[in-house]
Amino acid sequence: MSDQEQFLSDFEAWVDSQIMINEMAMAEARKVVEEDKDERAADAYIRYESKLDAYQFIKGKFDNYRAGKDFHALPDGLFGERHY
């Protein structure tokens, strides 16, 4: 495995771990907000959600890379989809 491939593999694993951490942190912050009505937890929830969105966007870049798409191509499903 080349240095570039190793870097991409390690970086993707790190992004995956950050997604998992932020999902758990959001769930815990939500519990605190619901139980204690703590405004600081509500602010933390928003920060974790924002970070999670960014990490998921980066994860989409890895998916594009594996699909042979250009770096600047938007991840599939980012715009134009409606979920009901």
C-alpha positions in Angstrom: 0.0 0.0 0.0 1.4 3.4 -1.0 1.7 6.3 1.4 -1.2 8.0 -0.2 -3.4 4.9 0.0 -2.4 4.5 3.7 -3.2 8.1 4.4 -6.6 7.9 2.8 -7.4 4.7 4.6 -6.4 6.2 8.0 -8.2 9.4 7.3 -11.4 7.6 6.3 -11.2 5.5 9.5 -10.7 8.7 11.5 -13.7 10.4 9.8 -15.8 7.2 10.6 -14.8 7.4 14.3 -15.7 11.1 14.4 -19.1 10.4 12.9 -19.7 7.7 15.6 -18.5 10.0 18.4 -20.7 12.9 17.3 -23.8 10.7 16.9 -23.3 9.5 20.5 -22.6 13.0 21.8 -25.8 14.3 20.0 -27.8 11.5 21.6 -26.5 12.3 25.1 -27.0 16.1 24.6 -30.6 15.4 23.5 -31.2 13.4 26.7 -29.9 16.2 28.9 -32.0 18.7 27.1 -35.1 16.6 27.4 -34.5 15.7 31.1 -33.0 18.9 32.5 -33.9 21.6 29.9 -30.3 22.7 30.0 -29.6 25.4 27.4 -25.9 24.6 27.3 -26.8 21.0 26.2 -29.1 22.5 23.5 -26.1 24.5 22.2 -23.9 21.5 22.4 -26.4 19.5 20.4 -26.3 22.0 17.7 -22.5 22.0 17.6 -22.4 18.2 17.4 -25.0 18.2 14.7 -23.0 20.7 12.7 -19.8 18.7 13.0 -21.7 15.5 12.1 -22.9 17.2 8.9 -19.4 18.2 8.0 -18.0 14.7 8.6 -20.8 13.1 6.6 -20.0 15.4 3.8 -16.3 14.4 3.9 -17.4 10.7 4.0 -19.4 11.4 0.8 -16.1 12.6 -0.8 -14.6 9.2 0.0 -17.6 7.5 -1.6 -17.1 9.7 -4.7 -13.4 8.8 -4.8 -14.2 5.1 -4.8 -16.8 5.7 -7.5 -14.2 7.4 -9.7 -15.9 10.8 -9.5 -14.1 14.2 -9.4 -13.2 15.6 -6.0 -15.4 18.6 -6.6 -18.5 16.5 -7.5 -21.1 16.7 -4.9 -22.0 13.5 -3.0 -25.0 11.7 -4.4 -28.3 12.7 -2.8 -27.0 16.0 -1.3 -29.6 18.1 -3.2 -32.9 17.4 -4.8 -34.1 14.5 -2.7 -37.2 14.6 -0.6 -37.8 12.3 2.3 -41.3 11.9 3.7 
